[in-house]
Amino acid sequence: MEWALGFAGIACLVVGLVGQAFEMRKIRLTTYKDEDLGSVNIFMNKKNYKWYALLGIGIVLWYAAERM
């Protein structure tokens, strides 16, 4: 296992998950009132795509580290 790639992959995953959680909270608070339930389409908001890309990069790096 390539440790540098594995560490970078896990770091990307952690940063991506935490960042997406804060971003989704911000989207929910600005879009919906406290009484309303969040929409299912909150996952398709444009602001989430950067976090999805970071998660994808982390998964690819982690997979590459495991295969080397």
Predicted model as a PDB file, atoms N, CA, C, CB and O in Angstrom, pLDDT in the B-factor column:
MODEL        1                                                                  
ATOM      1  N   MET A   1       0.840  -1.181   0.000  1.00 68.00           N  
ATOM      2  CA  MET A   1       0.000   0.000   0.000  1.00 68.00           C  
ATOM      3  C   MET A   1       0.886   1.246   0.000  1.00 68.00           C  
ATOM      4  CB  MET A   1      -0.956  -0.003   1.220  1.00 68.00           C  
ATOM      5  O   MET A   1       1.864   1.332   0.743  1.00 68.00           O  
ATOM      6  N   GLU A   2       0.532   2.179  -0.825  1.00 81.00           N  
ATOM      7  CA  GLU A   2       1.235   3.467  -0.878  1.00 81.00           C  
ATOM      8  C   GLU A   2       0.624   4.385   0.185  1.00 81.00           C  
ATOM      9  CB  GLU A   2       1.138   4.118  -2.316  1.00 81.00           C  
ATOM     10  O   GLU A   2      -0.510   4.843   0.048  1.00 81.00           O  
ATOM     11  N   TRP A   3       1.390   4.644   1.238  1.00 88.00           N  
ATOM     12  CA  TRP A   3       0.851   5.361   2.400  1.00 88.00           C  
ATOM     13  C   TRP A   3       0.521   6.812   2.104  1.00 88.00           C  
ATOM     14  CB  TRP A   3       1.828   5.300   3.537  1.00 88.00           C  
ATOM     15  O   TRP A   3      -0.456   7.338   2.638  1.00 88.00           O  
ATOM     16  N   ALA A   4       1.304   7.468   1.274  1.00 90.00           N  
ATOM     17  CA  ALA A   4       1.043   8.880   0.972  1.00 90.00           C  
ATOM     18  C   ALA A   4      -0.275   9.036   0.223  1.00 90.00           C  
ATOM     19  CB  ALA A   4       2.197   9.480   0.144  1.00 90.00           C  
ATOM     20  O   ALA A   4      -1.063   9.930   0.530  1.00 90.00           O  
ATOM     21  N   LEU A   5      -0.518   8.165  -0.764  1.00 90.00           N  
ATOM     22  CA  LEU A   5      -1.789   8.231  -1.495  1.00 90.00           C  
ATOM     23  C   LEU A   5      -2.964   7.880  -0.593  1.00 90.00           C  
ATOM     24  CB  LEU A   5      -1.762   7.290  -2.705  1.00 90.00           C  
ATOM     25  O   LEU A   5      -4.023   8.502  -0.670  1.00 90.00           O  
ATOM     26  N   GLY A   6      -2.771   6.885   0.256  1.00 91.00           N  
ATOM     27  CA  GLY A   6      -3.840   6.500   1.179  1.00 91.00           C  
ATOM     28  C   GLY A   6      -4.195   7.619   2.142  1.00 91.00           C  
ATOM     29  O   GLY A   6      -5.370   7.889   2.389  1.00 91.00           O  
ATOM     30  N   PHE A   7      -3.170   8.272   2.687  1.00 93.00           N  
ATOM     31  CA  PHE A   7      -3.411   9.382   3.600  1.00 93.00           C  
ATOM     32  C   PHE A   7      -4.100  10.542   2.885  1.00 93.00           C  
ATOM     33  CB  PHE A   7      -2.096   9.852   4.222  1.00 93.00           C  
ATOM     34  O   PHE A   7      -5.021  11.153   3.427  1.00 93.00           O  
ATOM     35  N   ALA A   8      -3.649  10.842   1.661  1.00 93.00           N  
ATOM     36  CA  ALA A   8      -4.269  11.925   0.889  1.00 93.00           C  
ATOM     37  C   ALA A   8      -5.717  11.587   0.552  1.00 93.00           C  
ATOM     38  CB  ALA A   8      -3.474  12.193  -0.402  1.00 93.00           C  
ATOM     39  O   ALA A   8      -6.585  12.458   0.601  1.00 93.00           O  
ATOM     40  N   GLY A   9      -5.980  10.339   0.213  1.00 93.00           N  
ATOM     41  CA  GLY A   9      -7.348   9.924  -0.090  1.00 93.00           C  
ATOM     42  C   GLY A   9      -8.270  10.042   1.108  1.00 93.00           C  
ATOM     43  O   GLY A   9      -9.389  10.540   0.988  1.00 93.00           O  
ATOM     44  N   ILE A  10      -7.808   9.588   2.256  1.00 94.00           N  
ATOM     45  CA  ILE A  10      -8.629   9.666   3.467  1.00 94.00           C  
ATOM     46  C   ILE A  10      -8.831  11.120   3.884  1.00 94.00           C  
ATOM     47  CB  ILE A  10      -7.980   8.867   4.615  1.00 94.00           C  
ATOM     48  O   ILE A  10      -9.911  11.488   4.345  1.00 94.00           O  
ATOM     49  N   ALA A  11      -7.805  11.942   3.728  1.00 95.00           N  
ATOM     50  CA  ALA A  11      -7.943  13.364   4.053  1.00 95.00           C  
ATOM     51  C   ALA A  11      -8.973  14.027   3.136  1.00 95.00           C  
ATOM     52  CB  ALA A  11      -6.579  14.083   3.933  1.00 95.00           C  
ATOM     53  O   ALA A  11      -9.783  14.831   3.597  1.00 95.00           O  
ATOM     54  N   CYS A  12      -8.948  13.698   1.849  1.00 95.00           N  
ATOM     55  CA  CYS A  12      -9.944  14.252   0.922  1.00 95.00           C  
ATOM     56  C   CYS A  12     -11.349  13.808   1.298  1.00 95.00           C  
ATOM     57  CB  CYS A  12      -9.631  13.830  -0.519  1.00 95.00           C  
ATOM     58  O   CYS A  12     -12.291  14.599   1.233  1.00 95.00           O  
ATOM     59  N   LEU A  13     -11.493  12.550   1.689  1.00 96.00           N  
ATOM     60  CA  LEU A  13     -12.809  12.060   2.098  1.00 96.00           C  
ATOM     61  C   LEU A  13     -13.325  12.791   3.329  1.00 96.00           C  
ATOM     62  CB  LEU A  13     -12.752  10.565   2.372  1.00 96.00           C  
ATOM     63  O   LEU A  13     -14.484  13.205   3.372  1.00 96.00           O  
ATOM     64  N   VAL A  14     -12.474  12.949   4.318  1.00 96.00           N  
ATOM     65  CA  VAL A  14     -12.902  13.607   5.563  1.00 96.00           C  
ATOM     66  C   VAL A  14     -13.256  15.071   5.298  1.00 96.00           C  
ATOM     67  CB  VAL A  14     -11.789  13.512   6.641  1.00 96.00           C  
ATOM     68  O   VAL A  14     -14.303  15.546   5.738  1.00 96.00           O  
ATOM     69  N   VAL A  15     -12.390  15.781   4.583  1.00 96.00           N  
ATOM     70  CA  VAL A  15     -12.658  17.188   4.280  1.00 96.00           C  
ATOM     71  C   VAL A  15     -13.917  17.317   3.430  1.00 96.00           C  
ATOM     72  CB  VAL A  15     -11.456  17.828   3.555  1.00 96.00           C  
ATOM     73  O   VAL A  15     -14.715  18.230   3.644  1.00 96.00           O  
ATOM     74  N   GLY A  16     -14.103  16.418   2.473  1.00 95.00           N  
ATOM     75  CA  GLY A  16     -15.285  16.466   1.623  1.00 95.00           C  
ATOM     76  C   GLY A  16     -16.566  16.217   2.394  1.00 95.00           C  
ATOM     77  O   GLY A  16     -17.558  16.916   2.183  1.00 95.00           O  
ATOM     78  N   LEU A  17     -16.565  15.234   3.284  1.00 95.00           N  
ATOM     79  CA  LEU A  17     -17.770  14.938   4.061  1.00 95.00           C  
ATOM     80  C   LEU A  17     -18.120  16.059   5.032  1.00 95.00           C  
ATOM     81  CB  LEU A  17     -17.591  13.641   4.823  1.00 95.00           C  
ATOM     82  O   LEU A  17     -19.283  16.443   5.151  1.00 95.00           O  
ATOM     83  N   VAL A  18     -17.124  16.577   5.718  1.00 96.00           N  
ATOM     84  CA  VAL A  18     -17.381  17.658   6.675  1.00 96.00           C  
ATOM     85  C   VAL A  18     -17.800  18.932   5.938  1.00 96.00           C  
ATOM     86  CB  VAL A  18     -16.127  17.927   7.544  1.00 96.00           C  
ATOM     87  O   VAL A  18     -18.727  19.620   6.364  1.00 96.00           O  
ATOM     88  N   GLY A  19     -17.125  19.242   4.845  1.00 95.00           N  
ATOM     89  CA  GLY A  19     -17.482  20.426   4.067  1.00 95.00           C  
ATOM     90  C   GLY A  19     -18.872  20.341   3.487  1.00 95.00           C  
ATOM     91  O   GLY A  19     -19.612  21.325   3.490  1.00 95.00           O  
ATOM     92  N   GLN A  20     -19.237  19.167   2.988  1.00 94.00           N  
ATOM     93  CA  GLN A  20     -20.579  19.003   2.436  1.00 94.00           C  
ATOM     94  C   GLN A  20     -21.636  19.125   3.522  1.00 94.00           C  
ATOM     95  CB  GLN A  20     -20.705  17.654   1.732  1.00 94.00           C  
ATOM     96  O   GLN A  20     -22.706  19.683   3.277  1.00 94.00           O  
ATOM     97  N   ALA A  21     -21.360  18.621   4.702  1.00 92.00           N  
ATOM     98  CA  ALA A  21     -22.331  18.734   5.799  1.00 92.00           C  
ATOM     99  C   ALA A  21     -22.584  20.197   6.154  1.00 92.00           C  
ATOM    100  CB  ALA A  21     -21.835  17.968   7.041  1.00 92.00           C  
ATOM    101  O   ALA A  21     -23.733  20.599   6.335  1.00 92.00           O  
ATOM    102  N   PHE A  22     -21.525  20.991   6.254  1.00 94.00           N  
ATOM    103  CA  PHE A  22     -21.715  22.407   6.558  1.00 94.00           C  
ATOM    104  C   PHE A  22     -22.402  23.136   5.412  1.00 94.00           C  
ATOM    105  CB  PHE A  22     -20.376  23.066   6.862  1.00 94.00           C  
ATOM    106  O   PHE A  22     -23.237  24.012   5.641  1.00 94.00           O  
ATOM    107  N   GLU A  23     -22.055  22.777   4.181  1.00 91.00           N  
ATOM    108  CA  GLU A  23     -22.676  23.418   3.014  1.00 91.00           C  
ATOM    109  C   GLU A  23     -24.161  23.091   2.946  1.00 91.00           C  
ATOM    110  CB  GLU A  23     -21.979  22.975   1.716  1.00 91.00           C  
ATOM    111  O   GLU A  23     -24.971  23.976   2.669  1.00 91.00           O  
ATOM    112  N   MET A  24     -24.532  21.846   3.191  1.00 88.00           N  
ATOM    113  CA  MET A  24     -25.950  21.461   3.147  1.00 88.00           C  
ATOM    114  C   MET A  24     -26.725  22.124   4.269  1.00 88.00           C  
ATOM    115  CB  MET A  24     -26.101  19.937   3.237  1.00 88.00           C  
ATOM    116  O   MET A  24     -27.887  22.486   4.088  1.00 88.00           O  
ATOM    117  N   ARG A  25     -26.106  22.287   5.416  1.00 87.00           N  
ATOM    118  CA  ARG A  25     -26.779  22.993   6.510  1.00 87.00           C  
ATOM    119  C   ARG A  25     -27.034  24.443   6.121  1.00 87.00           C  
ATOM    120  CB  ARG A  25     -25.938  22.926   7.805  1.00 87.00           C  
ATOM    121  O   ARG A  25     -28.109  24.985   6.379  1.00 87.00           O  
ATOM    122  N   LYS A  26     -26.029  25.069   5.494  1.00 87.00           N  
ATOM    123  CA  LYS A  26     -26.180  26.457   5.063  1.00 87.00           C  
ATOM    124  C   LYS A  26     -27.267  26.576   3.993  1.00 87.00           C  
ATOM    125  CB  LYS A  26     -24.843  27.002   4.529  1.00 87.00           C  
ATOM    126  O   LYS A  26     -28.064  27.513   4.024  1.00 87.00           O  
ATOM    127  N   ILE A  27     -27.303  25.640   3.055  1.00 83.00           N  
ATOM    128  CA  ILE A  27     -28.325  25.655   2.007  1.00 83.00           C  
ATOM    129  C   ILE A  27     -29.708  25.491   2.620  1.00 83.00           C  
ATOM    130  CB  ILE A  27     -28.064  24.542   0.971  1.00 83.00           C  
ATOM    131  O   ILE A  27     -30.646  26.202   2.260  1.00 83.00           O  
ATOM    132  N   ARG A  28     -29.824  24.546   3.550  1.00 80.00           N  
ATOM    133  CA  ARG A  28     -31.125  24.296   4.171  1.00 80.00           C  
ATOM    134  C   ARG A  28     -31.615  25.505   4.947  1.00 80.00           C  
ATOM    135  CB  ARG A  28     -31.049  23.090   5.091  1.00 80.00           C  
ATOM    136  O   ARG A  28     -32.800  25.835   4.893  1.00 80.00           O  
ATOM    137  N   LEU A  29     -30.719  26.169   5.669  1.00 79.00           N  
ATOM    138  CA  LEU A  29     -31.130  27.317   6.472  1.00 79.00           C  
ATOM    139  C   LEU A  29     -31.491  28.523   5.620  1.00 79.00           C  
ATOM    140  CB  LEU A  29     -30.034  27.689   7.437  1.00 79.00           C  
ATOM    141  O   LEU A  29     -32.363  29.301   6.005  1.00 79.00           O  
ATOM    142  N   THR A  30     -30.842  28.700   4.469  1.00 79.00           N  
ATOM    143  CA  THR A  30     -31.149  29.848   3.624  1.00 79.00           C  
ATOM    144  C   THR A  30     -32.341  29.601   2.718  1.00 79.00           C  
ATOM    145  CB  THR A  30     -29.950  30.209   2.792  1.00 79.00           C  
ATOM    146  O   THR A  30     -33.008  30.551   2.309  1.00 79.00           O  
ATOM    147  N   THR A  31     -32.626  28.339   2.393  1.00 72.00           N  
ATOM    148  CA  THR A  31     -33.686  28.031   1.439  1.00 72.00           C  
ATOM    149  C   THR A  31     -35.015  27.742   2.118  1.00 72.00           C  
ATOM    150  CB  THR A  31     -33.287  26.854   0.590  1.00 72.00           C  
ATOM    151  O   THR A  31     -36.065  28.163   1.632  1.00 72.00           O  
ATOM    152  N   TYR A  32     -34.979  27.036   3.225  1.00 68.00           N  
ATOM    153  CA  TYR A  32     -36.200  26.566   3.864  1.00 68.00           C  
ATOM    154  C   TYR A  32     -36.366  27.199   5.228  1.00 68.00           C  
ATOM    155  CB  TYR A  32     -36.194  25.047   3.986  1.00 68.00           C  
ATOM    156  O   TYR A  32     -35.394  27.506   5.919  1.00 68.00           O  
ATOM    157  N   LYS A  33     -37.633  27.389   5.601  1.00 64.00           N  
ATOM    158  CA  LYS A  33     -37.927  27.890   6.939  1.00 64.00           C  
ATOM    159  C   LYS A  33     -37.798  26.749   7.933  1.00 64.00           C  
ATOM    160  CB  LYS A  33     -39.345  28.521   7.004  1.00 64.00           C  
ATOM    161  O   LYS A  33     -37.702  25.585   7.544  1.00 64.00           O  
ATOM    162  N   ASP A  34     -37.796  27.083   9.209  1.00 60.00           N  
ATOM    163  CA  ASP A  34     -37.637  26.062  10.244  1.00 60.00           C  
ATOM    164  C   ASP A  34     -38.802  25.075  10.263  1.00 60.00           C  
ATOM    165  CB  ASP A  34     -37.501  26.720  11.608  1.00 60.00           C  
ATOM    166  O   ASP A  34     -38.625  23.916  10.638  1.00 60.00           O  
ATOM    167  N   GLU A  35     -39.993  25.527   9.859  1.00 59.00           N  
ATOM    168  CA  GLU A  35     -41.154  24.654   9.891  1.00 59.00           C  
ATOM    169  C   GLU A  35     -41.165  23.666   8.739  1.00 59.00           C  
ATOM    170  CB  GLU A  35     -42.413  25.472   9.869  1.00 59.00           C  
ATOM    171  O   GLU A  35     -41.728  22.578   8.864  1.00 59.00           O  
ATOM    172  N   ASP A  36     -40.549  24.026   7.614  1.00 60.00           N  
ATOM    173  CA  ASP A  36     -40.576  23.187   6.424  1.00 60.00           C  
ATOM    174  C   ASP A  36     -39.515  22.099   6.509  1.00 60.00           C  
ATOM    175  CB  ASP A  36     -40.369  24.034   5.166  1.00 60.00           C  
ATOM    176  O   ASP A  36     -38.444  22.283   7.086  1.00 60.00           O  
ATOM    177  N   LEU A  37     -39.847  20.972   5.921  1.00 62.00           N  
ATOM    178  CA  LEU A  37     -38.866  19.905   5.795  1.00 62.00           C  
ATOM    179  C   LEU A  37     -38.014  20.174   4.576  1.00 62.00           C  
ATOM    180  CB  LEU A  37     -39.548  18.518   5.700  1.00 62.00           C  
ATOM    181  O   LEU A  37     -38.476  20.792   3.616  1.00 62.00           O  
ATOM    182  N   GLY A  38     -36.786  19.721   4.604  1.00 60.00           N  
ATOM    183  CA  GLY A  38     -35.887  19.909   3.471  1.00 60.00           C  
ATOM    184  C   GLY A  38     -36.331  19.093   2.274  1.00 60.00           C  
ATOM    185  O   GLY A  38     -36.922  18.023   2.423  1.00 60.00           O  
ATOM    186  N   SER A  39     -36.048  19.595   1.102  1.00 65.00           N  
ATOM    187  CA  SER A  39     -36.400  18.917  -0.133  1.00 65.00           C  
ATOM    188  C   SER A  39     -35.377  17.835  -0.442  1.00 65.00           C  
ATOM    189  CB  SER A  39     -36.497  19.917  -1.293  1.00 65.00           C  
ATOM    190  O   SER A  39     -34.228  17.897  -0.004  1.00 65.00           O  
ATOM    191  N   VAL A  40     -35.817  16.846  -1.205  1.00 66.00           N  
ATOM    192  CA  VAL A  40     -34.909  15.795  -1.654  1.00 66.00           C  
ATOM    193  C   VAL A  40     -33.902  16.375  -2.639  1.00 66.00           C  
ATOM    194  CB  VAL A  40     -35.693  14.627  -2.300  1.00 66.00           C  
ATOM    195  O   VAL A  40     -32.796  15.850  -2.765  1.00 66.00           O  
ATOM    196  N   ASN A  41     -34.259  17.439  -3.334  1.00 74.00           N  
ATOM    197  CA  ASN A  41     -33.391  18.046  -4.335  1.00 74.00           C  
ATOM    198  C   ASN A  41     -32.242  18.838  -3.732  1.00 74.00           C  
ATOM    199  CB  ASN A  41     -34.195  18.938  -5.224  1.00 74.00           C  
ATOM    200  O   ASN A  41     -31.460  19.429  -4.477  1.00 74.00           O  
ATOM    201  N   ILE A  42     -32.113  18.872  -2.427  1.00 76.00           N  
ATOM    202  CA  ILE A  42     -31.013  19.600  -1.797  1.00 76.00           C  
ATOM    203  C   ILE A  42     -29.673  18.970  -2.178  1.00 76.00           C  
ATOM    204  CB  ILE A  42     -31.182  19.619  -0.261  1.00 76.00           C  
ATOM    205  O   ILE A  42     -28.647  19.649  -2.171  1.00 76.00           O  
ATOM    206  N   PHE A  43     -29.674  17.676  -2.511  1.00 80.00           N  
ATOM    207  CA  PHE A  43     -28.435  17.004  -2.909  1.00 80.00           C  
ATOM    208  C   PHE A  43     -27.982  17.427  -4.300  1.00 80.00           C  
ATOM    209  CB  PHE A  43     -28.620  15.495  -2.867  1.00 80.00           C  
ATOM    210  O   PHE A  43     -26.805  17.282  -4.629  1.00 80.00           O  
ATOM    211  N   MET A  44     -28.881  17.942  -5.119  1.00 82.00           N  
ATOM    212  CA  MET A  44     -28.540  18.337  -6.484  1.00 82.00           C  
ATOM    213  C   MET A  44     -28.245  19.829  -6.601  1.00 82.00           C  
ATOM    214  CB  MET A  44     -29.665  17.966  -7.426  1.00 82.00           C  
ATOM    215  O   MET A  44     -28.141  20.350  -7.711  1.00 82.00           O  
ATOM    216  N   ASN A  45     -28.112  20.514  -5.490  1.00 81.00           N  
ATOM    217  CA  ASN A  45     -27.769  21.933  -5.518  1.00 81.00           C  
ATOM    218  C   ASN A  45     -26.365  22.105  -6.090  1.00 81.00           C  
ATOM    219  CB  ASN A  45     -27.864  22.555  -4.099  1.00 81.00           C  
ATOM    220  O   ASN A  45     -25.483  21.285  -5.836  1.00 81.00           O  
ATOM    221  N   LYS A  46     -26.160  23.164  -6.857  1.00 86.00           N  
ATOM    222  CA  LYS A  46     -24.867  23.400  -7.516  1.00 86.00           C  
ATOM    223  C   LYS A  46     -23.721  23.555  -6.522  1.00 86.00           C  
ATOM    224  CB  LYS A  46     -24.949  24.640  -8.386  1.00 86.00           C  
ATOM    225  O   LYS A  46     -22.578  23.236  -6.847  1.00 86.00           O  
ATOM    226  N   LYS A  47     -24.007  24.033  -5.335  1.00 85.00           N  
ATOM    227  CA  LYS A  47     -22.958  24.244  -4.333  1.00 85.00           C  
ATOM    228  C   LYS A  47     -22.368  22.927  -3.829  1.00 85.00           C  
ATOM    229  CB  LYS A  47     -23.511  25.040  -3.160  1.00 85.00           C  
ATOM    230  O   LYS A  47     -21.268  22.918  -3.278  1.00 85.00           O  
ATOM    231  N   ASN A  48     -23.079  21.825  -4.008  1.00 88.00           N  
ATOM    232  CA  ASN A  48     -22.594  20.530  -3.524  1.00 88.00           C  
ATOM    233  C   ASN A  48     -21.644  19.855  -4.494  1.00 88.00           C  
ATOM    234  CB  ASN A  48     -23.754  19.617  -3.252  1.00 88.00           C  
ATOM    235  O   ASN A  48     -20.925  18.939  -4.096  1.00 88.00           O  
ATOM    236  N   TYR A  49     -21.613  20.272  -5.748  1.00 92.00           N  
ATOM    237  CA  TYR A  49     -20.808  19.574  -6.758  1.00 92.00           C  
ATOM    238  C   TYR A  49     -19.318  19.595  -6.423  1.00 92.00           C  
ATOM    239  CB  TYR A  49     -21.032  20.201  -8.128  1.00 92.00           C  
ATOM    240  O   TYR A  49     -18.616  18.618  -6.682  1.00 92.00           O  
ATOM    241  N   LYS A  50     -18.830  20.687  -5.853  1.00 93.00           N  
ATOM    242  CA  LYS A  50     -17.404  20.728  -5.502  1.00 93.00           C  
ATOM    243  C   LYS A  50     -17.080  19.702  -4.426  1.00 93.00           C  
ATOM    244  CB  LYS A  50     -17.005  22.134  -5.024  1.00 93.00           C  
ATOM    245  O   LYS A  50     -15.990  19.130  -4.421  1.00 93.00           O  
ATOM    246  N   TRP A  51     -18.019  19.465  -3.516  1.00 93.00           N  
ATOM    247  CA  TRP A  51     -17.792  18.482  -2.460  1.00 93.00           C  
ATOM    248  C   TRP A  51     -17.882  17.071  -3.027  1.00 93.00           C  
ATOM    249  CB  TRP A  51     -18.808  18.668  -1.315  1.00 93.00           C  
ATOM    250  O   TRP A  51     -17.151  16.179  -2.597  1.00 93.00           O  
ATOM    251  N   TYR A  52     -18.782  16.865  -3.995  1.00 94.00           N  
ATOM    252  CA  TYR A  52     -18.859  15.557  -4.650  1.00 94.00           C  
ATOM    253  C   TYR A  52     -17.564  15.260  -5.397  1.00 94.00           C  
ATOM    254  CB  TYR A  52     -20.058  15.502  -5.619  1.00 94.00           C  
ATOM    255  O   TYR A  52     -17.083  14.127  -5.388  1.00 94.00           O  
ATOM    256  N   ALA A  53     -17.001  16.278  -6.045  1.00 95.00           N  
ATOM    257  CA  ALA A  53     -15.729  16.092  -6.761  1.00 95.00           C  
ATOM    258  C   ALA A  53     -14.611  15.736  -5.778  1.00 95.00           C  
ATOM    259  CB  ALA A  53     -15.356  17.372  -7.556  1.00 95.00           C  
ATOM    260  O   ALA A  53     -13.799  14.854  -6.058  1.00 95.00           O  
ATOM    261  N   LEU A  54     -14.566  16.410  -4.643  1.00 95.00           N  
ATOM    262  CA  LEU A  54     -13.536  16.119  -3.641  1.00 95.00           C  
ATOM    263  C   LEU A  54     -13.701  14.705  -3.081  1.00 95.00           C  
ATOM    264  CB  LEU A  54     -13.592  17.150  -2.498  1.00 95.00           C  
ATOM    265  O   LEU A  54     -12.711  14.008  -2.855  1.00 95.00           O  
ATOM    266  N   LEU A  55     -14.937  14.283  -2.860  1.00 95.00           N  
ATOM    267  CA  LEU A  55     -15.178  12.916  -2.397  1.00 95.00           C  
ATOM    268  C   LEU A  55     -14.746  11.904  -3.458  1.00 95.00           C  
ATOM    269  CB  LEU A  55     -16.666  12.719  -2.046  1.00 95.00           C  
ATOM    270  O   LEU A  55     -14.157  10.875  -3.127  1.00 95.00           O  
ATOM    271  N   GLY A  56     -15.031  12.186  -4.721  1.00 95.00           N  
ATOM    272  CA  GLY A  56     -14.626  11.294  -5.801  1.00 95.00           C  
ATOM    273  C   GLY A  56     -13.115  11.180  -5.908  1.00 95.00           C  
ATOM    274  O   GLY A  56     -12.584  10.088  -6.110  1.00 95.00           O  
ATOM    275  N   ILE A  57     -12.424  12.299  -5.772  1.00 95.00           N  
ATOM    276  CA  ILE A  57     -10.956  12.285  -5.801  1.00 95.00           C  
ATOM    277  C   ILE A  57     -10.416  11.461  -4.638  1.00 95.00           C  
ATOM    278  CB  ILE A  57     -10.391  13.726  -5.746  1.00 95.00           C  
ATOM    279  O   ILE A  57      -9.472  10.689  -4.803  1.00 95.00           O  
ATOM    280  N   GLY A  58     -11.013  11.627  -3.473  1.00 95.00           N  
ATOM    281  CA  GLY A  58     -10.575  10.859  -2.309  1.00 95.00           C  
ATOM    282  C   GLY A  58     -10.770   9.367  -2.492  1.00 95.00           C  
ATOM    283  O   GLY A  58      -9.910   8.575  -2.109  1.00 95.00           O  
ATOM    284  N   ILE A  59     -11.895   8.978  -3.076  1.00 94.00           N  
ATOM    285  CA  ILE A  59     -12.159   7.556  -3.316  1.00 94.00           C  
ATOM    286  C   ILE A  59     -11.160   6.984  -4.321  1.00 94.00           C  
ATOM    287  CB  ILE A  59     -13.602   7.351  -3.825  1.00 94.00           C  
ATOM    288  O   ILE A  59     -10.647   5.881  -4.133  1.00 94.00           O  
ATOM    289  N   VAL A  60     -10.885   7.738  -5.390  1.00 94.00           N  
ATOM    290  CA  VAL A  60      -9.936   7.276  -6.402  1.00 94.00           C  
ATOM    291  C   VAL A  60      -8.533   7.148  -5.807  1.00 94.00           C  
ATOM    292  CB  VAL A  60      -9.920   8.239  -7.605  1.00 94.00           C  
ATOM    293  O   VAL A  60      -7.842   6.162  -6.062  1.00 94.00           O  
ATOM    294  N   LEU A  61      -8.111   8.131  -5.021  1.00 93.00           N  
ATOM    295  CA  LEU A  61      -6.781   8.062  -4.404  1.00 93.00           C  
ATOM    296  C   LEU A  61      -6.670   6.888  -3.441  1.00 93.00           C  
ATOM    297  CB  LEU A  61      -6.469   9.364  -3.669  1.00 93.00           C  
ATOM    298  O   LEU A  61      -5.657   6.189  -3.419  1.00 93.00           O  
ATOM    299  N   TRP A  62      -7.699   6.679  -2.656  1.00 92.00           N  
ATOM    300  CA  TRP A  62      -7.691   5.584  -1.700  1.00 92.00           C  
ATOM    301  C   TRP A  62      -7.649   4.240  -2.427  1.00 92.00           C  
ATOM    302  CB  TRP A  62      -8.921   5.662  -0.784  1.00 92.00           C  
ATOM    303  O   TRP A  62      -6.919   3.335  -2.022  1.00 92.00           O  
ATOM    304  N   TYR A  63      -8.434   4.112  -3.504  1.00 93.00           N  
ATOM    305  CA  TYR A  63      -8.428   2.893  -4.293  1.00 93.00           C  
ATOM    306  C   TYR A  63      -7.055   2.658  -4.923  1.00 93.00           C  
ATOM    307  CB  TYR A  63      -9.508   2.956  -5.374  1.00 93.00           C  
ATOM    308  O   TYR A  63      -6.541   1.539  -4.919  1.00 93.00           O  
ATOM    309  N   ALA A  64      -6.472   3.727  -5.464  1.00 92.00           N  
ATOM    310  CA  ALA A  64      -5.147   3.607  -6.081  1.00 92.00           C  
ATOM    311  C   ALA A  64      -4.097   3.199  -5.045  1.00 92.00           C  
ATOM    312  CB  ALA A  64      -4.743   4.936  -6.751  1.00 92.00           C  
ATOM    313  O   ALA A  64      -3.203   2.406  -5.339  1.00 92.00           O  
ATOM    314  N   ALA A  65      -4.209   3.741  -3.844  1.00 91.00           N  
ATOM    315  CA  ALA A  65      -3.251   3.393  -2.790  1.00 91.00           C  
ATOM    316  C   ALA A  65      -3.369   1.918  -2.385  1.00 91.00           C  
ATOM    317  CB  ALA A  65      -3.466   4.292  -1.562  1.00 91.00           C  
ATOM    318  O   ALA A  65      -2.368   1.267  -2.084  1.00 91.00           O  
ATOM    319  N   GLU A  66      -4.580   1.409  -2.380  1.00 89.00           N  
ATOM    320  CA  GLU A  66      -4.785   0.010  -2.010  1.00 89.00           C  
ATOM    321  C   GLU A  66      -4.264  -0.938  -3.082  1.00 89.00           C  
ATOM    322  CB  GLU A  66      -6.260  -0.257  -1.759  1.00 89.00           C  
ATOM    323  O   GLU A  66      -3.843  -2.049  -2.759  1.00 89.00           O  
ATOM    324  N   ARG A  67      -4.280  -0.533  -4.334  1.00 88.00           N  
ATOM    325  CA  ARG A  67      -3.901  -1.418  -5.435  1.00 88.00           C  
ATOM    326  C   ARG A  67      -2.415  -1.383  -5.750  1.00 88.00           C  
ATOM    327  CB  ARG A  67      -4.675  -1.056  -6.664  1.00 88.00           C  
ATOM    328  O   ARG A  67      -1.926  -2.245  -6.481  1.00 88.00           O  
ATOM    329  N   MET A  68      -1.691  -0.418  -5.222  1.00 81.00           N  
ATOM    330  CA  MET A  68      -0.253  -0.325  -5.516  1.00 81.00           C  
ATOM    331  C   MET A  68       0.548  -1.231  -4.614  1.00 81.00           C  
ATOM    332  CB  MET A  68       0.236   1.111  -5.367  1.00 81.00           C  
ATOM    333  O   MET A  68       1.773  -1.281  -4.720  1.00 81.00           O  
TER     334      MET A  68                                                      
ENDMDL                                                                          
END                                                                             
